[in-house]
Each structure stands twice: as structure tokens, then as C-alpha cells.
Amino acid sequence: AQSVTQLDSHVSVSEGTPVLLRCNYSSSYSPSLFWYVQHPNKGLQLLLKYTSAATLVKGINGFEAEFKKSETSFHLTKPSAHMSDAAEYFCVVSDRDGGSQGNLIFGKGTKLSVKP
Amino acid sequence: KAGVTQTPRYLIKTRGQQVTLSCSPISGHRSVSWYQQTPGQGLQFLFEYFSETQRNKGNFPGRFSGRQFSNSRSEMNVSTLELGDSALYLCASSYRWDYTEAFFGQGTRLTVV
């Protein structure tokens, strides 16, 4: 069965410094991987997705993630943090088991704080 | 293109009551899934519907049920509410069942008192 582990529950950075949010996954199949962001009292917004095309995926708001099969990782990065990036980020794997229907498996989330 | 619409946004119910939440997917999307988000358990999958058929179900008691209509709109129902059912309920829509891309609504915040 698929699973997702977000290695940090909370990350704090200063504005203008790089962001790294770490995610490891396990999957028996070629996974589809996603990063979602949730601002307070809001729903989830898709940042980016990996679906077996290019391993370096670019998303919205300057975020990108690299799929590394050998390390089973899909870390999210951004070169320069902005105050508006403060939110909770979820790494997600699509659970697809052969002929069965899929559902999304969420990591526990990483809260990103951005200091001025 | 309108996004995923969930109604109502907020609900307060009493223990023992039942509640129905509604989700209108993005036009053309045929797959609708429901998730429960709580501080303790995080985001947990409830069930998924595709073309009016329940395709997958999470590990929740039978008090949680849902359905999908021919226009792809979906409802979920929780009967005999418990305090622990207080949560943000999120609906996601996708064109296909394999989640090449899923879009979420803003959720319904249910408080059980």
C-alpha cells in the first residue's frame, strides 16, 4: 500500500531565504505525487503534480519539486520565501492499485512559517 | 470556469442529529471524493464516486454515507452525529478516477455540540 511521510511538522524560514519541505513516499506502482497548500480556513490548492513525465516539476508561485525514485522522495522547494507562503503544505500520493479506483493519501502536513 | 462549490460553509449541529453536506464539482468532472480533516487525524479519505457509483470507501463507520447524482453533484450524510465528527469536510473533484488532477472546495466546517 502507498504511504507518505512528511519529515518535518513545522518549518520556519526568514523572508527571502530558500524553502525546503521534505516528503518521502512508498508505492508499489508508478505513483502520481502532488503538493497541496492550505491557507488558514481555506480549502486545498494544488501547487504541482508529478505524473511520470519530467522528474523536475514546476508549480505555481515559484515552487518546484523533484521526483527521485532512487530515494523515494518528492521534496518541495522555493528559492526565496515570501510572507504569503506561510501556510500548511501537504504531500500527497495517489493510491492506485491495478484495477481498483484511486484515492489520495495525504501526509500529516508541514506548517511553514515565514519571519520578516 | 467555476471551482468546486461546497455548501454550507459552516454548520453547527447537536449530538444525535443528522447532517447533509453538498458538493458541486467543476463542470465536466465526473469523480467526486470526500475527505475529513481534523487536527488529530489529519486528512482522511471518506469515499469516492464516479458516474453515480461509489468506487472506493475509506475506513469510516456506516453512519457516513454519500451519493452522486446524474449531474455529478454529490452529497454526504452523517447520521447520529457524535462530538468526534466535528471536522472540516472537503470535497475534491477530478475529471477521471485516477486523480491526474484533483481540485478541492473550501470545505464545510461542521461543529457538533
Interface residues (C-beta under 8 A of the other chain):
Chain A: S32 F34 Y36 K42 G43 L44 Q45 L46 K49 T51 F90 S94 R96 S100 Q101 G102 N103 L104 I105 F106 G107 K108 G109
Chain B: V4 Q6 S33 Y35 G42 L43 Q44 F45 E48 F50 R55 N56 G58 L90 A92 W97 D98 Y99 T100 E101 A102 F103 F104 G105 Q106 G107
